[in-house]
Amino acid sequence: MRIEFTNRRHAVSASRVAFEARVDGRAVWCSVSLDALNDRFGNSGVSAHALVSTFDANRPTIERAAREVLEKNSAQSVELETRDFE
């Protein structure tokens, strides 16, 4: 399974950051929750800019967690929560 992450990402309703993975050429949307961004990565804002900035600053760790889930769930959509970073 070949997994690559694109530069497509955006805040969703000030509660998540959605980001795109390409799995064997197919687009699969992933997301990381506001709680995870706050609890694990020190985010303290609720604006789209704050969420995306925290995501960008921690992107390698977030993508690593998403990759692990994608490999386990047969490349289905991923919604990362705080527990996924423990």
ChimeraX attribute file (.defattr): number of C-alpha atoms within 10 A of each C-alpha:
attribute: neighborCount
match mode: 1-to-1
recipient: residues
	/A:1	10
	/A:2	11
	/A:3	18
	/A:4	14
	/A:5	19
	/A:6	11
	/A:7	9
	/A:8	10
	/A:9	18
	/A:10	18
	/A:11	22
	/A:12	16
	/A:13	10
	/A:14	17
	/A:15	17
	/A:16	25
	/A:17	23
	/A:18	20
	/A:19	22
	/A:20	20
	/A:21	25
	/A:22	15
	/A:23	19
	/A:24	12
	/A:25	11
	/A:26	12
	/A:27	17
	/A:28	18
	/A:29	18
	/A:30	23
	/A:31	23
	/A:32	26
	/A:33	20
	/A:34	25
	/A:35	17
	/A:36	19
	/A:37	26
	/A:38	16
	/A:39	15
	/A:40	16
	/A:41	18
	/A:42	11
	/A:43	18
	/A:44	14
	/A:45	15
	/A:46	15
	/A:47	13
	/A:48	17
	/A:49	13
	/A:50	16
	/A:51	25
	/A:52	23
	/A:53	14
	/A:54	19
	/A:55	26
	/A:56	13
	/A:57	11
	/A:58	14
	/A:59	14
	/A:60	11
	/A:61	13
	/A:62	20
	/A:63	21
	/A:64	12
	/A:65	18
	/A:66	26
	/A:67	21
	/A:68	13
	/A:69	19
	/A:70	20
	/A:71	14
	/A:72	10
	/A:73	11
	/A:74	10
	/A:75	23
	/A:76	15
	/A:77	17
	/A:78	21
	/A:79	16
	/A:80	24
	/A:81	19
	/A:82	16
	/A:83	9
	/A:84	15
	/A:85	15
	/A:86	7
